[in-house]
Amino acid sequence: MTETFGACVAEGATHFRVRSPHASALHLCLFQGETEQRIPMLREGEDWVAEVPQDLTGAHYGYRAEGEWAPEQGLWFDPAKLLVDPYAMELDRRFTQHPKLAEYGADTADIVPRALVPGEMPQVPLSPPHFTRGGLVYELSVAGFTALHPDVPEEQRSTVAALAHPAILAHLQKLHVSAVELMPIVAWIDERHLPPLGLANHWGYNPVAMMALDPGLCPGGVRELRETVAALHNAGIGVVLDLVFNHSGESDIHGGVLSLRGLDNAAYAHAPDGRLINDTGCGNTLDFANPHVRALTLASLRHFVRHCGVDGFRFDLAPVLARGPGFDRQAPIFAEIAADPWLADRVMIAEPWDIGPGGYQLGNFPPNWLEWNDRYRDDVRRFWRGDGPANVLATRIAGSSDIFGSDCRSVNFLAAHDGFTLADTVAYEQRHNHANGEDNRDGHGENHSWNCGAEGPSDDPAVQARRAQDLRALLGTLFASTGTIMLTAGDEFGRSQRGNNNAYCQAMPVDWQTRDRAMEDYVAQLAEQRVQHGPGMARFPDAGSWTDADGKPMSDAAWNDRSLNGFAFTPPAASAAIGFRVDRTKREVALGD
């Protein structure tokens, strides 16, 4: 069913199919420059179809839907609105926020991107993922990661293609990166409140078309992504796409009509009284109890595997995928992914929380899914801040068995795109988000951070030395930990966001010129040790030898002593796992024998 939607060229003709069960009429809109040709579409049940008897590969198109305009009843039909095909794979321009998008009767053909009719799409041979659990995931923003890199040609910077540059590959290999996790690269739109403030969304977690690559990040379209994935694979590095299926950029009832809202508003979850459910904090929530929403999601995932060769996906606010409306561990989407031959063996990573009822679901995703473990982040930070117990730290290092049992599905991380950078964790006790235009109310209020004697930048050598020592202790803890570990780009060499812990609307590219090369080399050394010894095999307290700082076996009383400031782990003699020693008093973690 899903493969029939969108635009498809076959036997010299171009076929279009789009779902809009409540429209009274639908038109296919073909564009040559600014000239628009409207072709009436035929109804087939809940779908609308059109056939043009010629090969339209590369042509620009959209839809217009007629029907009732009654937003309070969930009907948003306005033939003045050009609508993006939900199954579009490439667009001719980026989305732009404009008041006309939400104004009934205002034509938006000059604002809204047009989809491109895809030509023959080469299929990447199905092979096992180049990344499996236990390695190092390197999270990066495509735009910010290469924007200032001196070795990347200027015209290539901030694009997907730049990730295949030899200088970028060399850096990733130096860190023994198992997979890059690309923050959203599908087309998104700014939130409505940003343009009046002179701001823009730089992260991309506000998509409109779920599989259409952003023309700014990936100007070469599907081919560019496919070739970059192949180059990364040849360098021994997998590719994970961070995708957003929990909401769309059409926002709340005051938002624009861009795609799904003007075609099939039932894709959005509604309360019994008709109000939009907002389990995402973004104004709307896609309804995964709706089989058509799941079909679009599965088609998107298959597309990126079949045509681009990606190895896995990270799902933003993943509990939404299993809501119907409450979270269900047996939700249909999990079985549908597991049964799909293109998806069954891909690496699936959940961000296991949203803001809806019962939204915190850490540990409750399928046994073959990995999960971002924010408990790891917070408990490791608290230990090194000085107010977290050692036994909790040991549990986190050893795979968080209290959450995942014996099956270590934890993605251990100390910092991510959302929150303080690692360097800012030891330099700022409070968030400093004033530049975001929300009076410093946005972003996490409790970051389990500390400032080592000075808030923000400091020229004091003693403060700088203490921060470097704390960063080494934090990083040593991460690389000693059992499970998959994640590092956000630039955290290996002291990247700062000046205390902004919600920098989605701030252009803060990675600064390659001023990086701390000594810290970078230290992380590379940790990565080398981890590769040599395996991705940690400590199991608390059942495997190997756990001792205190004096080398004495740990007793239950010792583990429960809140004044305990350190411990050591020695793996079994027959194991290739890495040993380590943690000492909070000396502010250090030592890996190896």
N, C-alpha and C positions, 0 to 999 in steps of 0.2 A: 504493500500500500504506500509506504512512505517514499519509495523510490520514484513514484509517478509524479510527485509534486515538484513545482518549480518549472524551469524551462529546460527543454531537452531537444536536441537536434537528432533526427533519425530519418534515414532514407530521403534526404533532400528536403525535408519539411521540419518546421520548428513547432513543438507542442508546448502548451502552457497549461498548467493546472494549479488552482489555488482554492483553498477551503474558505467558504463564507456562507454558512447555512441560513442566515437571516437577511442577507442582502436581497433587494428586489431586482437589481441589475448590476452587472459588473462589466467593466471595460478594460481590455488590455491596451496599454499606452506605449507606443513605440516612438522613439525619439531619434531624429537626425539633427544634431545640433540642438537648437531650441524649438525646432518644428516638431509638433506632436501629432501623431496619428492614433485615433481611438478606434479600436476594433471591438464590437460587442462580443461578449463571451456567452457560451451556452451552459445552461445548468445541467449538471449530472448529479442528482441527489443533493448532497450538501456541498458539492464541489462545483467549480466553474472551469470550463475548458475553452481553449481556442487553438486553432491550427493555422499556421501561415505556410503556404506551399513553397517555401524557399528556405535555404540555410541562412539563418540569422546569427551565426556565431559572431560574438562580439557586439551585437546590437544592444542598445540601451533601452530598458523597459521599466514599467511600473504598472500599477493597477489603480483604478478608481471604482469605488463601490457606492451604489445608491441604496437608499432605504430610509428608515426613520431616524431622526436625530432626537434622541431622548436619553441623555447621559444618566439621568436618575434611574432609568430602567436598563441601563447597560447597553444602549444602542447609540452608536457613534458614527452613523453613516453620513458622510458628507462628500459628495462627488467632487468638491473643490480640492480635496486632499489627495495628493499623489501618495500612494502606499507602496512601501518596499515589500517585495516578495519575501515571506518568512524563510523560504528555502534558497534565497540568493546566496551565492558563494563569493562573488566579487561585486564591488560597487565602483562607480566612476568618481566619487568624491566623498569627503568626510561629512558626517552629520554636523549641522549647525543649529544652535538653539535660536528660536525666533518666536515672538508673540503670535504670529500668524498660524503657527502649528496648532494652537488651541482655540483659534477664532473661527467659529462656524461661518462658512461661505468664503473664507479667504483662501485663494488658490496658493498652493505651496510647491508647484512644479519647479519654481526657480530656486527652491531651498533644499528640497529632499533629494538625496542621492538616487540615481537610477541604477538598477541591477544590470549586470552584463550577462547576456546569453552565453553560457559556457560552451566551449567546443569539446572535442573529444578529450576526455580526462584520463590520462595514463593511470593505470592501477599499479600501486607498489606491491610487489610480491609479499604475501603474508609470511612473516617470520617471527620467531619469539622476540619479545621486547629486549632492547639493548640495555635495559635497566631492571633490576629486581630489588626487592626489599633488602635493606642492610647497608646500602651505599650512602654516598653523599649527594644530596639534592642541593642545587645552587639556584636560588630564587632570584630572578632579575626582571627589571623593566627594560623592554627592548629599546624604548626611546632613551632612557636615562643611562643605560649601561655603556653605550658606545658614543654618546653625543660629544664627549670631550676627549675621546681616545686619540692621541697624537699619531698613531700608526695607521688608523683607519682612514681611508680617503674621505674627504669632507662630504662628497655627494652620497656616500654610502652610510654615513653615520646615522644612528637612530632608526635603522631599518633592520628587518629580519635578516637580510643578506649579510649585514655586518657581522653577525654571529659566526659566520663561516670564514672570517678573515684569519689568516695565520696567527696574528698577534693575539687575537681573542682565544683561538683554540689553544695556543701555547699556555696562556694564563689558566685556562680551565684544566688543562692536563697537569700543570704544575701543582694544582690543588687536588688532583685525583678526583675530579668531579665525575660522579656516576651519571647524573642527568641534570640538565638545566630545566628549571620550571619557569616558563615564560608567563609573566603576568599578562592579562588579556590582550590579545592581538586581533580580536574581532571588532567590528566598527561600533563605536559608542558615541553617546551624545553628552554634552555638559549638563549638569543639573541646572535647573532654571535660575537658581539664585546666584550662580557663579558669574555669568557675563556682566551683570550690572556692577559687580565688584572688581571687574577687570581680571578675573581669575578663570582658570580652565581646569578640567579634570585631566590629570596626567597619568592616572593609574589604569583607567579603562573599565572599571567595574560598574558600568552603566550601559549595557549593550542594547541594541535595537534588533538587529538581524543576527541570529545566533551562530551562523556559520560563515557570514560574510567578512572576509579579512579587511581590516582597516587600511584604506588606500595610502594613508600617510606612513604607517609602520611597515606595510608590505606592498609597495607599489608594483611589484612584479606578480602579485596575486598568488594563486595556488602554486604556480611553478616556482616562485621564489621560496615559498615555505618548503616545498618538496626538496628542492636542491640544497637548502640550508640544513634540513634534517639529515639528508644523505651525507653532507660534509661532516656534521657532528657525529653521525654514526661511524664514519670512517676514522674519526679520531677517538673512537671508543666511548662516546658520550651519548646517552639517551636524551629524549625530548619529552617533557610533560607540559601540556597546555593547561593553564589556569582558566577555567571557563565559568561563566555566570549563567545559570539557568533558573535562578531563584526569582528574578524579577526582570523587567525590561525598563529601558530608559523613557518609556511613555509616562512614567511617574503616576501621581495620584489623579484625582478628578480634574485638577487644574492643569494637567499636563497635556502634551500635544498628541495629535493623531498621526501616527507615522507608519504603522504596520498592523500588528495584531489587533490593536484597539479598533481600527477602522474596518477590519475584516471579520474577526471572530472574537469579540470581547469575552466570550466564555472561557477563553484561555486563562483569564485571571480569576483568582479565587475571590469569591464574594461571600459575605455573611448572609444569613437568612433575610435580613432586611434590605439586601442589595448593596450594602457598602463594600468597598474594596477592602479585603483583608491585607494588613500590612505587617506580616511576620518578618519582613526584611529591613524595615526602617527606611525603605526607598520609595514608598508610596503605593506599591502593588506587590503581589505575590503570584507567580505562575502556579496554576492548579495542577499538581501531578496526579490527582485523582482522575483527571481528564486524559483519556487515552491518546488524544491528538497532541497534547503537550508532550507526553512521553514519546510519541512517534517522532516529533520534531527533534527532541533531544537525542534519541537514538540515531536518527539520520545524520545529525551533526557530528556525533562521535564517530560513526562509521566513515563519514566523509574524510575526517582528519586522519584516520588510520588507513583507509583504502587509497586515498589520493595523495597523502602527504607522508605517511609512514611513521606517525608519532607513536610513542611508546606508552603513553598513559595520560591521565587527566587528574587535575585537582579541582574539586567542586566547591565553589564559594557558597557559604551558608547551606551546607549540604542537607541538613534536616528537612529543608523545603522539599527535596526530591522524594521524601518518604511521608509527606503530610497528606492527609485525606479526610478531615483537616488535621487531626492529631498525628504525631510521629508514630510510624508503624515499622518495626524491625523486619516485617515480612512484606513490605511495600512492593507492588508489582515491578517498579523500575529495577530493583535489584535482580529479580529473576530474569527479567528481559535482557539486561546486560549480560548476565551469566550464560544465557542461552544463545547469545549472538556469536557466530563464529569469528567475526572481526574484533569483538570486544572482550570475549571471555578471558583471554590471557593478558589483557592490558593492565597496567598498574593504575589502580583507582585510589585516589587520596581524598578523604573527606575533611573539610573544615567542619567539625561536628557540633556546630552551634548556630542558632539564629535567635531572633529576639521574640519569637512567638511563644505561646504557652508550652511548657515542657521543652524549651528550645535547646537546652544543653544536653547533648547526647553522646558525650565522649565515652568510647568503649562499646557503643551499641550498633555499630555498622557491621556489615557482613564479615565473616572471618577472613576473607581474602582481600579486604580493603585495608589500606593504611589510614591513619587518622592523625591530624595535627594535634599534638599533645600540649595544650597550654598549661596543664598542671606541671609538666616538666619545666617549662619556661619559668613559671612563677616560683616553684620550689627551689630550683637551682639559684635563681636570683636572690631569694630570701636567705638561703644558706650563706652565700657570699656577702650579703648585706649585713648578716650577723644575727638575724632573728629567725632562722629556719633550722630545725633539728637535723642532725647528721643521719639519723635512721631514715628519714624521709628522702634525703639526698641519695642515700644508698639504694633505696627502692627505685628512684627515678633513673639512676645510672644503670641499674640492673634490668631495665625494661618495663617498669611500671606494672608489675604483676598484680597489684591491687586493682588495676583498671582493666588490663587485658588478659589476665590469667597467664598461662604458660605460653600463649601464642603472642609473641611480641609484634604488635602491629603499630607501635608508636613511631610517629615522626617527631623526633626530639629536636627542639629548636630553642634558641635563646632570644632571637629577635626575628621579626618578619617585616614585610612591607608596612603592615599595620601596627603602629606602636613606635617606641623608641628604637633607634639603631642601637647596635651593641655598644658603640663608643658613647652614645648619649646616655645609656643605662648607668654608666659610672660617672657621668658628668652633670646630670640634671636630676634633682629630686622631684621637681614639678614640671608639668608640661608647659610649653611656651608656644601656643598655637594662635597668637593674636593675629598673625598675618592671614589666617583663614577667614577672617571677617565674622566670626561667631563669638566674639568676646571671650575667647579661651574656654568656651564651654564644651567644645567638641573634643573627641579623642578620649582615651581611657584616663580616668582620674587617678587610679591606683596602678602604678607601674612597677612596684617593688624595686625601685631604683635608688641610687644614692649619688652624692656629688663629690666624694673624696676631698671635702674641705673647701670647695669653691663651686658655686653654681655657674655652669657654662664654661666657656674658654678660659684658660688660665696660663700665664707665663711662668708660674711658680714651678721650678724644677722638681720640688718635692711632690707637688700635686700631680704633675705629669708622670712622675715615676710610679706613684701609687696607682694611678689609673691604668698605666701599662701593665702593672703587676696584676691588678684585678682582672683586666681583659684576658691575660694569659691564663689565669685560673679558670675563668669562665669557659674559654675555648678549650682548655685541657679537659675540663669536665665533659664538654660536648663530645669530643673525639674519643673519650674513654667509654662512652655510653653504648649500651646494647640497643640495637634497633637501627632504623634508618635515621640519619641525621640531616639537618637542613641548615644551610648558611645563606644569608641574604647578601647579594652582591655588594662588595665594598666593606662588609663587616670584617673581612680578613685584614684590612689595612686602615681601619679607623675612620670610616665614613661617618660624617655627622649631618644631621638635619637641624642643627642649632636648637635642639630641644623640642622641635615640632613632632608630636607623636601621631599626627593625622595629616601627613603631608600630601594627600591626594590631589590638592589643588595648588601645589607649589612645584615649580620646575627646579628640581634639585638633582641634576645629573651627577654621576660618579666622577669625582675629580682624580684623574690618573696621575697628575703632575705632583700633587702634594701628598701622595699616599705614604703611609708608614711602611717602608719596605722591610724593616726588621720584623714587624709584626706579621707581614705577609709571608716572610720566610719561615717564621715560627709556625704559622698555620700549615704551610706546605710540609714542614717537618712532622707535625702531628698527623697530617693526612698520609704521609709515607708510612709512619708507624702503624696507623690503623689498617692500611692496605696489607702490610706485611703480616700482621697478626690476626686479621679478620675483623669484622665489624662488632667487636665486643661480644663476650659470651658470659658475662657475669650474671648470675642468677641469685637473687637475694632471698634467703641466705643459704640456698641448697647446694650450690656448686662452687668448687674452689675453696680457698681459704681466706676468711675475712679476719683481719687483725686490727688492733688499735695502733696508735702511733709508736708504742714500745714493742710491737711485734707479738703481743699477747692475743690469743684467740678471743673473739668477741663473745661476750655472754649476753643473755637477754637483758640483764641489768645494765650492762654497758651500752647496749643499743638504745635503751630507753632513757639514758642519762642526757638531759638536755644541754649539759655543759660539754658534751663530747664535741671536740673540734676537728676530728680527723679519723681516718681509717685507711686500711690498705686492702687490696684484693690481689690474691695470687691464684691464677687459674690452675686447674688440674694439670699434672705433669704431661699427660698425653694430649693436652689441648693446645691449639695454636692461638688461643685467645690472648688478648693483651692484658697484662697486669697494670695496676696503677696505685698511686698513693695520694690521698687527699689530706691537706693540712691547712685548716682555716687560719691557724695562728701565724703560719709563715706565708699565707696567701699564695699557695701554690698547689698545682696538680702535676705529678710526675708520671709519665707513661713508661711502660716497659718493665723489665725485670728489676 
